[in-house]
Amino acid sequence: MFANLSMNKLRKSKNMSESKNRLPVHKFGVNLTEIEVGKSAKVRELQGNTILIKMLKSMGIIPDTIIIKKSAILAEGPIVIEKGPMQFAVGYEMARNIIVDPI
């Protein structure tokens, strides 16, 4: 009985440590704020209101586009993304509405 309890604790702690290393998963992908700087990602979906989506589309940020997260400032500051030869700075809240699949 005691051995079973110890094994259960070990399994739980192993599962918890594995989940800490994973990115939070949304219904479709993760939001741009959750990937590491320097990583590429494929845009899966744009969320938010119509104006926000139009702004992102005007920058060329549309589904199936490959982007690179170039930099991010701590404390929910702006995030710089690169799409082809262009770089854009977007606010943290705007970046949270860009759902991507890390590559």
Buried (B, 14 or more C-beta within 10 A) or exposed (E): EEEEEEEEEEEEEEEEEEEEEEEEEBEEBBBBBBBEEEEBBBBBBBBBEEEBBEBBEEBEBEEEBEBBBBBBEEEEEBBBBBBEEEEBBBEBEBBBBBBBBBE
